[in-house]
Amino acid sequence: MRKLVFLILLLSVVLIACNETGQKKKPKREREAPTYTIGVNLPLTGNGSYFAEEVGKGIELSFEYINESERIFINALYEDNKLNPKDAVTITKKFLEIDDVDLIISGYTPIIKATIGLVDQHKVPMLVTLSSTGGIASPYEWAFRDFELESEVMPLLATYAYSGLDLRKGSWLVVNDDMGADAVKFFSAKFTEEGGEMAEGEVFEASEMDLRNKINKLMANEPDFIIVIGRGSAMINACRQIRERDLEIPILSNNTVDNETVWSALGESGDNMWFPRLHIDFESKRYIKANRRFQEKYGRDMNWLNIYGVSIANYLARGLRESGGDKEAMQNFLRTLNVSSLRGMLVMNESSDVIIPHVIYKRIDGKSVPVEEVTYSQETQ
């Protein structure tokens, strides 16, 4: 009888222990990943929307993949500022004061200048892109910039123009803003240092469509090549109208020319153009895997803007995971950024600008073909 009682008691203890063990494991299976909120403040419609939409596609793709991993969950809030600084300020205040975001992604120089002070006041990290203005974030403790730099890519293009293409005299036709001015300044400084000559050029407004008179003035200087910097329809018309005068003259540009809208509109007129593009390792497993996901979602390969979005989203998610949502820790992660990516190593310099290697491309028979791979500029090593 005693043995029977003992066995019953022992069985009861074992069942209770098993039940408790099951209860302990259950929360582990149902444990939710930490959630972080990111405010994305970009012009998703109107002027400037193409670049923003393409970067946004890469960001969205990465966040979707990251959320599936269940290690962390990114709650991305997308807002359209229409490239209007007033709208951008309103959106930024909403992110900071109502949504209590952990981080903000924004872009374009006018938007950045209008909102960058707000994030410093609230001590919330902001990653800005789609701006080629070097050092735009350096006066601020909480802002960091990741995009092409005119001070980085235009000297590389100038060296290639002089040494690789044997060009000796150039002129320029550029949009009347900081990007156009910086592109000419940094290209001209390096090109003349190499021994070349830059004749007087012309500027145009973003809304200006007929540039023939200005092109005639440029051609009177008999340049070996022309630098064209602009956006959208004005950029397309500038290239077309140059080709009306001369089908063969080399046209050099920055990243503004490198998008499917421009190439599709220009057609054969886009040939014989040179421009810098960020380095991409197309053979890497990382690229192949990300591109396969992109193809499944959008039905085409990633372009360089999509790759910017993918890589930005990836390192921001890594920073949030490592910092555990602590804003000062995230700020320090960005300040000391040194990570590998689809674009190679991404390194944050002392001016809060990410520095990456680039490649010179040529447009041939409607395709963009790499002609010379370059590394970091001397100024940023």
Summary of the structure (lengths in Angstrom):
residues: 381
radius of gyration: 26.0
end to end distance: 85.6
largest distance: 116.5
contacts: 1306
relative contact order: 0.12
helix: 50%
strand: 21%
